[in-house]
Amino acid sequence: MEWLTLKKFSEISGISEDAIRANLKKGVWQKDKHWIKAPNGRLFCNPKEVEQWLLGKGA
């Protein structure tokens, strides 16, 4: 699966949900690339894109 809930992504990545939300709020991670908001309001992260960001290969 390409997109994971914030909770699941936090468990897998070791990045706290608070830190994830801070990255979203500050615009560090791009909407529709690193994260999306589903029609029901839930937030999801794309682990592959975040990994590229961590490696300095993605804006």
Residue pairs with C-beta under 8 A, 6 or more apart in sequence:
2 46
2 48
3 36
3 44
3 45
3 46
4 12
4 44
4 45
4 46
4 47
5 42
5 43
5 44
5 45
6 17
6 20
6 21
6 43
6 44
6 45
7 17
9 15
9 20
9 44
9 45
9 47
9 50
10 16
10 17
10 20
12 47
13 47
13 50
20 45
22 28
23 29
23 34
24 31
24 35
24 43
29 35
29 45
29 50
29 53
30 59
31 37
33 46
33 49
33 58
34 45
34 46
34 49
34 50
34 53
34 58
35 43
35 44
35 45
35 46
36 43
36 44
36 46
37 43
37 44
38 44
49 58
52 58
53 59
